[in-house]
Amino acid sequence: MSGPAATSLSEAAAATRSITMPDSLRKLVRLLLGLAIAAVIWEGAVMLFGIRPYYLPRLSTILLAMAATPRAYVDGFLRTLAETLIGFASGGAFGVLMGIVFFRVRALREMIFPIFVVSQTIPVIAFGALVVLWFGNTLLAKAIIAFYLTFFPVTVNTLLGLETVDPKQVALMRSFGASNRQLLLRLQLPTALPQIFVALRLAASLSLVGAIVGEWFGDTTGLGVLLLQAMFTENVVAIWGALLAAALLGTGFYAVVAAVEQRLVFWSAEQ
């Protein structure tokens, strides 16, 4: 069959596929399939090569251990999630704000930006000890540590993104009477958004690291607490359980940020 009839049939088939399986659902199916394959490989490799549980337990053993004490993992997951979200949101907002300020006021950039750079040379362990000493073993202290790891890359990328704006576009908008605020909201920030989201995706992981490290200084709930307790008791299965929960949190958070980026920075994908 050829000609218009064949074309109509192919278009109908394509339309049917798009209706039965949207792109987002197709991606989800691929992700779940990939996870299932990885789980089978993990389980099979441990059994096939006789890997000792001290080095790598079977995945089924880890999942059963997590299912035996679900409350500890759920509470730890939610606590670490709260610390991560607060640190990420505050660090991201502060980073974008400082990037705009540094872009607009060069004198402040030359005075304050070097201090930001020096602050990032302080190991997070040392900074975390200081923060916990000041604020105690509170959710706020862990969020501040997450903030510490988040704000700097967002600041740098916001500044870099704003500096990529074409001066000719700025001159054109000014010729139509655009104010500084209109320039920022309608040209400069949209231009910088792809660069900002690069930093936000990185910050999604860094904020989780900050929250977990903060929990190591003493707390009663959190994935970092579960990990530390398992290390002290040399419970390898519990260590892997905490690692899997942290990986789930980090992957999910990163996916949410990437989905927001795809929704807001749609022109970047088109290019």
C-alpha positions as YAML, in Angstrom:
chain: A
units: angstrom
residues:
- id: 1
  name: MET
  ca: [0.00, 0.00, 0.00]
- id: 2
  name: SER
  ca: [1.35, 3.43, -0.89]
- id: 3
  name: GLY
  ca: [0.23, 6.98, -1.40]
- id: 4
  name: PRO
  ca: [-2.30, 8.89, 0.67]
- id: 5
  name: ALA
  ca: [-3.77, 5.74, 2.24]
- id: 6
  name: ALA
  ca: [-0.40, 4.62, 3.61]
- id: 7
  name: THR
  ca: [0.27, 8.12, 4.92]
- id: 8
  name: SER
  ca: [-3.10, 8.18, 6.68]
- id: 9
  name: LEU
  ca: [-2.47, 4.80, 8.27]
- id: 10
  name: SER
  ca: [0.98, 5.84, 9.57]
- id: 11
  name: GLU
  ca: [-0.45, 9.08, 10.96]
- id: 12
  name: ALA
  ca: [-3.26, 7.18, 12.65]
- id: 13
  name: ALA
  ca: [-0.79, 4.71, 14.16]
- id: 14
  name: ALA
  ca: [1.39, 7.56, 15.44]
- id: 15
  name: ALA
  ca: [-1.66, 9.27, 16.93]
- id: 16
  name: THR
  ca: [-2.72, 6.02, 18.61]
- id: 17
  name: ARG
  ca: [0.73, 5.57, 20.13]
- id: 18
  name: SER
  ca: [0.75, 9.13, 21.47]
- id: 19
  name: ILE
  ca: [-2.69, 8.60, 23.03]
- id: 20
  name: THR
  ca: [-1.96, 5.21, 24.56]
- id: 21
  name: MET
  ca: [1.50, 6.12, 25.90]
- id: 22
  name: PRO
  ca: [2.36, 9.77, 26.57]
- id: 23
  name: ASP
  ca: [6.01, 10.77, 26.58]
- id: 24
  name: SER
  ca: [6.09, 11.21, 30.37]
- id: 25
  name: LEU
  ca: [4.59, 7.76, 30.91]
- id: 26
  name: ARG
  ca: [7.06, 6.26, 28.45]
- id: 27
  name: LYS
  ca: [9.95, 7.78, 30.39]
- id: 28
  name: LEU
  ca: [8.53, 6.43, 33.64]
- id: 29
  name: VAL
  ca: [8.20, 2.94, 32.17]
- id: 30
  name: ARG
  ca: [11.82, 3.09, 30.98]
- id: 31
  name: LEU
  ca: [12.97, 4.23, 34.40]
- id: 32
  name: LEU
  ca: [11.10, 1.45, 36.19]
- id: 33
  name: LEU
  ca: [12.39, -1.08, 33.70]
- id: 34
  name: GLY
  ca: [15.95, 0.14, 34.25]
- id: 35
  name: LEU
  ca: [15.54, -0.11, 38.02]
- id: 36
  name: ALA
  ca: [14.13, -3.62, 37.71]
- id: 37
  name: ILE
  ca: [17.07, -4.70, 35.53]
- id: 38
  name: ALA
  ca: [19.55, -3.18, 38.00]
- id: 39
  name: ALA
  ca: [17.81, -4.98, 40.89]
- id: 40
  name: VAL
  ca: [17.98, -8.32, 39.08]
- id: 41
  name: ILE
  ca: [21.66, -7.80, 38.25]
- id: 42
  name: TRP
  ca: [22.43, -6.88, 41.87]
- id: 43
  name: GLU
  ca: [20.61, -9.90, 43.28]
- id: 44
  name: GLY
  ca: [22.02, -12.26, 40.67]
- id: 45
  name: ALA
  ca: [25.61, -11.02, 40.96]
- id: 46
  name: VAL
  ca: [25.68, -11.51, 44.73]
- id: 47
  name: MET
  ca: [24.36, -15.06, 44.40]
- id: 48
  name: LEU
  ca: [26.40, -15.99, 41.31]
- id: 49
  name: PHE
  ca: [29.76, -14.73, 42.52]
- id: 50
  name: GLY
  ca: [29.20, -15.59, 46.17]
- id: 51
  name: ILE
  ca: [29.87, -12.04, 47.38]
- id: 52
  name: ARG
  ca: [30.05, -11.94, 51.17]
- id: 53
  name: PRO
  ca: [27.23, -9.94, 52.84]
- id: 54
  name: TYR
  ca: [29.87, -7.87, 54.65]
- id: 55
  name: TYR
  ca: [30.78, -6.31, 51.30]
- id: 56
  name: LEU
  ca: [27.48, -6.38, 49.43]
- id: 57
  name: PRO
  ca: [24.28, -7.92, 50.84]
- id: 58
  name: ARG
  ca: [21.52, -9.15, 48.58]
- id: 59
  name: LEU
  ca: [19.05, -6.47, 47.62]
- id: 60
  name: SER
  ca: [16.16, -8.59, 48.87]
- id: 61
  name: THR
  ca: [17.84, -8.83, 52.29]
- id: 62
  name: ILE
  ca: [18.19, -5.05, 52.47]
- id: 63
  name: LEU
  ca: [14.58, -4.42, 51.44]
- id: 64
  name: LEU
  ca: [13.30, -6.98, 53.97]
- id: 65
  name: ALA
  ca: [15.33, -5.31, 56.73]
- id: 66
  name: MET
  ca: [13.88, -1.92, 55.77]
- id: 67
  name: ALA
  ca: [10.37, -3.38, 55.73]
- id: 68
  name: ALA
  ca: [10.93, -4.81, 59.22]
- id: 69
  name: THR
  ca: [11.44, -1.29, 60.67]
- id: 70
  name: PRO
  ca: [9.56, 1.00, 58.27]
- id: 71
  name: ARG
  ca: [8.85, 3.74, 60.83]
- id: 72
  name: ALA
  ca: [12.55, 4.53, 61.33]
- id: 73
  name: TYR
  ca: [13.13, 4.92, 57.59]
- id: 74
  name: VAL
  ca: [9.95, 6.90, 56.97]
- id: 75
  name: ASP
  ca: [10.65, 9.31, 59.85]
- id: 76
  name: GLY
  ca: [14.29, 9.63, 58.82]
- id: 77
  name: PHE
  ca: [13.32, 10.23, 55.19]
- id: 78
  name: LEU
  ca: [10.81, 12.96, 56.08]
- id: 79
  name: ARG
  ca: [13.18, 14.70, 58.52]
- id: 80
  name: THR
  ca: [16.07, 14.77, 56.04]
- id: 81
  name: LEU
  ca: [13.68, 15.88, 53.29]
- id: 82
  name: ALA
  ca: [12.52, 18.84, 55.41]
- id: 83
  name: GLU
  ca: [16.11, 19.90, 56.15]
- id: 84
  name: THR
  ca: [17.05, 19.54, 52.49]
- id: 85
  name: LEU
  ca: [14.07, 21.51, 51.20]
- id: 86
  name: ILE
  ca: [14.59, 24.41, 53.62]
- id: 87
  name: GLY
  ca: [18.31, 24.61, 52.86]
- id: 88
  name: PHE
  ca: [17.76, 24.28, 49.11]
- id: 89
  name: ALA
  ca: [14.97, 26.86, 48.92]
- id: 90
  name: SER
  ca: [16.74, 29.45, 51.08]
- id: 91
  name: GLY
  ca: [20.13, 28.84, 49.45]
- id: 92
  name: GLY
  ca: [18.65, 29.00, 45.95]
- id: 93
  name: ALA
  ca: [16.73, 32.22, 46.65]
- id: 94
  name: PHE
  ca: [19.73, 33.84, 48.32]
- id: 95
  name: GLY
  ca: [22.04, 32.75, 45.50]
- id: 96
  name: VAL
  ca: [19.79, 34.22, 42.80]
- id: 97
  name: LEU
  ca: [19.41, 37.44, 44.78]
- id: 98
  name: MET
  ca: [23.15, 37.82, 45.30]
- id: 99
  name: GLY
  ca: [23.83, 37.03, 41.65]
- id: 100
  name: ILE
  ca: [21.50, 39.88, 40.64]
- id: 101
  name: VAL
  ca: [23.09, 42.23, 43.18]
- id: 102
  name: PHE
  ca: [26.61, 41.39, 41.99]
- id: 103
  name: PHE
  ca: [25.51, 41.89, 38.40]
- id: 104
  name: ARG
  ca: [23.99, 45.29, 39.11]
- id: 105
  name: VAL
  ca: [26.58, 46.63, 41.61]
- id: 106
  name: ARG
  ca: [30.13, 45.84, 40.57]
- id: 107
  name: ALA
  ca: [31.62, 47.44, 43.71]
- id: 108
  name: LEU
  ca: [29.73, 44.98, 45.93]
- id: 109
  name: ARG
  ca: [30.86, 42.12, 43.73]
- id: 110
  name: GLU
  ca: [34.49, 43.09, 44.18]
- id: 111
  name: MET
  ca: [34.07, 43.43, 47.97]
- id: 112
  name: ILE
  ca: [31.80, 40.51, 48.88]
- id: 113
  name: PHE
  ca: [32.33, 37.86, 46.19]
- id: 114
  name: PRO
  ca: [35.89, 37.05, 47.37]
- id: 115
  name: ILE
  ca: [34.43, 36.42, 50.85]
- id: 116
  name: PHE
  ca: [31.99, 33.95, 49.30]
- id: 117
  name: VAL
  ca: [34.89, 32.19, 47.60]
- id: 118
  name: VAL
  ca: [36.86, 31.98, 50.85]
- id: 119
  name: SER
  ca: [33.81, 30.62, 52.68]
- id: 120
  name: GLN
  ca: [33.68, 27.68, 50.30]
- id: 121
  name: THR
  ca: [37.23, 26.65, 51.22]
- id: 122
  name: ILE
  ca: [36.05, 25.81, 54.76]
- id: 123
  name: PRO
  ca: [35.32, 22.04, 54.99]
- id: 124
  name: VAL
  ca: [31.65, 21.35, 55.55]
- id: 125
  name: ILE
  ca: [32.51, 19.23, 58.60]
- id: 126
  name: ALA
  ca: [34.20, 22.20, 60.28]
- id: 127
  name: PHE
  ca: [31.41, 24.59, 59.34]
- id: 128
  name: GLY
  ca: [28.80, 22.08, 60.49]
- id: 129
  name: ALA
  ca: [30.43, 21.75, 63.89]
- id: 130
  name: LEU
  ca: [30.28, 25.52, 64.32]
- id: 131
  name: VAL
  ca: [26.63, 25.75, 63.25]
- id: 132
  name: VAL
  ca: [25.54, 22.95, 65.57]
- id: 133
  name: LEU
  ca: [27.44, 24.64, 68.40]
- id: 134
  name: TRP
  ca: [25.55, 27.89, 67.73]
- id: 135
  name: PHE
  ca: [22.04, 26.55, 67.05]
- id: 136
  name: GLY
  ca: [22.09, 23.13, 68.71]
- id: 137
  name: ASN
  ca: [20.90, 19.86, 67.19]
- id: 138
  name: THR
  ca: [17.88, 21.44, 65.56]
- id: 139
  name: LEU
  ca: [16.28, 21.26, 62.15]
- id: 140
  name: LEU
  ca: [17.40, 24.85, 61.59]
- id: 141
  name: ALA
  ca: [21.06, 23.93, 62.10]
- id: 142
  name: LYS
  ca: [20.89, 21.15, 59.49]
- id: 143
  name: ALA
  ca: [19.07, 23.46, 57.06]
- id: 144
  name: ILE
  ca: [21.81, 26.09, 57.49]
- id: 145
  name: ILE
  ca: [24.46, 23.53, 56.56]
- id: 146
  name: ALA
  ca: [22.43, 22.60, 53.47]
- id: 147
  name: PHE
  ca: [22.13, 26.33, 52.71]
- id: 148
  name: TYR
  ca: [25.91, 26.68, 52.99]
- id: 149
  name: LEU
  ca: [26.49, 24.11, 50.25]
- id: 150
  name: THR
  ca: [23.71, 25.49, 48.06]
- id: 151
  name: PHE
  ca: [24.00, 29.26, 47.76]
- id: 152
  name: PHE
  ca: [27.45, 29.57, 46.18]
- id: 153
  name: PRO
  ca: [26.94, 27.62, 42.92]
- id: 154
  name: VAL
  ca: [23.58, 29.33, 42.44]
- id: 155
  name: THR
  ca: [25.19, 32.74, 42.96]
- id: 156
  name: VAL
  ca: [27.97, 32.03, 40.46]
- id: 157
  name: ASN
  ca: [25.67, 30.61, 37.79]
- id: 158
  name: THR
  ca: [23.14, 33.42, 38.17]
- id: 159
  name: LEU
  ca: [25.91, 35.96, 37.66]
- id: 160
  name: LEU
  ca: [27.27, 34.07, 34.65]
- id: 161
  name: GLY
  ca: [23.80, 33.77, 33.14]
- id: 162
  name: LEU
  ca: [23.04, 37.46, 33.54]
- id: 163
  name: GLU
  ca: [26.34, 38.37, 31.91]
- id: 164
  name: THR
  ca: [25.42, 36.39, 28.78]
- id: 165
  name: VAL
  ca: [22.59, 38.81, 27.93]
- id: 166
  name: ASP
  ca: [23.12, 40.41, 24.53]
- id: 167
  name: PRO
  ca: [23.81, 44.16, 24.97]
- id: 168
  name: LYS
  ca: [21.96, 44.82, 21.71]
- id: 169
  name: GLN
  ca: [18.78, 43.36, 23.20]
- id: 170
  name: VAL
  ca: [19.22, 45.52, 26.28]
- id: 171
  name: ALA
  ca: [19.69, 48.62, 24.09]
- id: 172
  name: LEU
  ca: [16.59, 47.70, 22.07]
- id: 173
  name: MET
  ca: [14.41, 47.37, 25.17]
- id: 174
  name: ARG
  ca: [15.77, 50.60, 26.61]
- id: 175
  name: SER
  ca: [14.91, 52.35, 23.35]
- id: 176
  name: PHE
  ca: [11.28, 51.36, 24.00]
- id: 177
  name: GLY
  ca: [11.48, 52.84, 27.50]
- id: 178
  name: ALA
  ca: [11.97, 49.65, 29.52]
- id: 179
  name: SER
  ca: [12.88, 50.20, 33.18]
- id: 180
  name: ASN
  ca: [15.58, 48.28, 35.05]
- id: 181
  name: ARG
  ca: [12.90, 46.09, 36.61]
- id: 182
  name: GLN
  ca: [11.36, 45.28, 33.24]
- id: 183
  name: LEU
  ca: [14.79, 44.50, 31.83]
- id: 184
  name: LEU
  ca: [15.45, 42.11, 34.70]
- id: 185
  name: LEU
  ca: [12.11, 40.30, 34.60]
- id: 186
  name: ARG
  ca: [11.55, 40.17, 30.84]
- id: 187
  name: LEU
  ca: [15.06, 39.76, 29.45]
- id: 188
  name: GLN
  ca: [17.88, 39.19, 31.89]
- id: 189
  name: LEU
  ca: [16.39, 36.58, 34.22]
- id: 190
  name: PRO
  ca: [14.78, 34.54, 31.39]
- id: 191
  name: THR
  ca: [18.14, 34.55, 29.60]
- id: 192
  name: ALA
  ca: [19.92, 33.42, 32.77]
- id: 193
  name: LEU
  ca: [17.37, 30.71, 33.69]
- id: 194
  name: PRO
  ca: [19.12, 27.81, 31.87]
- id: 195
  name: GLN
  ca: [22.36, 28.64, 33.68]
- id: 196
  name: ILE
  ca: [20.55, 29.05, 37.01]
- id: 197
  name: PHE
  ca: [18.90, 25.65, 36.70]
- id: 198
  name: VAL
  ca: [22.26, 24.02, 36.05]
- id: 199
  name: ALA
  ca: [23.24, 25.22, 39.53]
- id: 200
  name: LEU
  ca: [19.88, 24.27, 41.04]
- id: 201
  name: ARG
  ca: [20.22, 20.70, 39.81]
- id: 202
  name: LEU
  ca: [23.66, 20.57, 41.42]
- id: 203
  name: ALA
  ca: [22.30, 22.21, 44.56]
- id: 204
  name: ALA
  ca: [19.59, 19.54, 44.83]
- id: 205
  name: SER
  ca: [22.32, 16.99, 45.54]
- id: 206
  name: LEU
  ca: [24.52, 19.30, 47.61]
- id: 207
  name: SER
  ca: [21.68, 20.31, 49.93]
- id: 208
  name: LEU
  ca: [21.00, 16.64, 50.67]
- id: 209
  name: VAL
  ca: [24.68, 16.10, 51.45]
- id: 210
  name: GLY
  ca: [24.61, 19.09, 53.80]
- id: 211
  name: ALA
  ca: [21.53, 17.82, 55.63]
- id: 212
  name: ILE
  ca: [22.99, 14.33, 56.12]
- id: 213
  name: VAL
  ca: [26.37, 15.65, 57.27]
- id: 214
  name: GLY
  ca: [24.61, 17.95, 59.72]
- id: 215
  name: GLU
  ca: [22.81, 14.98, 61.26]
- id: 216
  name: TRP
  ca: [26.15, 13.35, 62.02]
- id: 217
  name: PHE
  ca: [26.80, 15.93, 64.74]
- id: 218
  name: GLY
  ca: [24.01, 14.54, 66.81]
- id: 219
  name: ASP
  ca: [20.29, 14.04, 66.28]
- id: 220
  name: THR
  ca: [17.59, 11.48, 66.90]
- id: 221
  name: THR
  ca: [15.96, 11.30, 63.47]
- id: 222
  name: GLY
  ca: [17.22, 11.43, 59.91]
- id: 223
  name: LEU
  ca: [18.91, 9.34, 57.26]
- id: 224
  name: GLY
  ca: [22.29, 10.57, 58.48]
- id: 225
  name: VAL
  ca: [21.43, 9.31, 61.98]
- id: 226
  name: LEU
  ca: [20.45, 5.89, 60.60]
- id: 227
  name: LEU
  ca: [23.69, 5.74, 58.63]
- id: 228
  name: LEU
  ca: [25.80, 6.71, 61.64]
- id: 229
  name: GLN
  ca: [24.07, 4.21, 63.93]
- id: 230
  name: ALA
  ca: [24.57, 1.43, 61.39]
- id: 231
  name: MET
  ca: [28.27, 2.32, 61.08]
- id: 232
  name: PHE
  ca: [28.79, 2.19, 64.86]
- id: 233
  name: THR
  ca: [27.15, -1.24, 65.10]
- id: 234
  name: GLU
  ca: [28.81, -2.45, 61.86]
- id: 235
  name: ASN
  ca: [25.38, -3.38, 60.52]
- id: 236
  name: VAL
  ca: [26.15, -3.54, 56.81]
- id: 237
  name: VAL
  ca: [22.54, -4.23, 55.81]
- id: 238
  name: ALA
  ca: [21.35, -1.13, 57.68]
- id: 239
  name: ILE
  ca: [24.10, 0.94, 56.07]
- id: 240
  name: TRP
  ca: [22.91, -0.10, 52.63]
- id: 241
  name: GLY
  ca: [19.31, 0.56, 53.69]
- id: 242
  name: ALA
  ca: [20.17, 4.13, 54.66]
- id: 243
  name: LEU
  ca: [22.12, 4.57, 51.43]
- id: 244
  name: LEU
  ca: [19.16, 3.35, 49.36]
- id: 245
  name: ALA
  ca: [16.79, 5.70, 51.17]
- id: 246
  name: ALA
  ca: [19.19, 8.62, 50.61]
- id: 247
  name: ALA
  ca: [19.56, 7.66, 46.95]
- id: 248
  name: LEU
  ca: [15.77, 7.59, 46.57]
- id: 249
  name: LEU
  ca: [15.48, 11.03, 48.16]
- id: 250
  name: GLY
  ca: [18.29, 12.52, 46.10]
- id: 251
  name: THR
  ca: [17.08, 11.05, 42.82]
- id: 252
  name: GLY
  ca: [13.50, 12.12, 43.42]
- id: 253
  name: PHE
  ca: [14.51, 15.65, 44.39]
- id: 254
  name: TYR
  ca: [16.76, 15.98, 41.35]
- id: 255
  name: ALA
  ca: [13.95, 14.72, 39.11]
- id: 256
  name: VAL
  ca: [11.54, 17.31, 40.51]
- id: 257
  name: VAL
  ca: [14.03, 20.15, 39.87]
- id: 258
  name: ALA
  ca: [14.66, 18.83, 36.34]
- id: 259
  name: ALA
  ca: [10.90, 18.64, 35.69]
- id: 260
  name: VAL
  ca: [10.42, 22.23, 36.85]
- id: 261
  name: GLU
  ca: [13.29, 23.27, 34.59]
- id: 262
  name: GLN
  ca: [11.70, 21.53, 31.62]
- id: 263
  name: ARG
  ca: [8.43, 23.32, 32.33]
- id: 264
  name: LEU
  ca: [9.93, 26.80, 32.82]
- id: 265
  name: VAL
  ca: [12.89, 26.75, 30.42]
- id: 266
  name: PHE
  ca: [11.03, 25.15, 27.51]
- id: 267
  name: TRP
  ca: [12.86, 27.22, 24.90]
- id: 268
  name: SER
  ca: [16.17, 25.67, 25.94]
- id: 269
  name: ALA
  ca: [14.90, 22.19, 25.04]
- id: 270
  name: GLU
  ca: [13.64, 23.46, 21.69]
- id: 271
  name: GLN
  ca: [17.07, 24.86, 20.86]
...
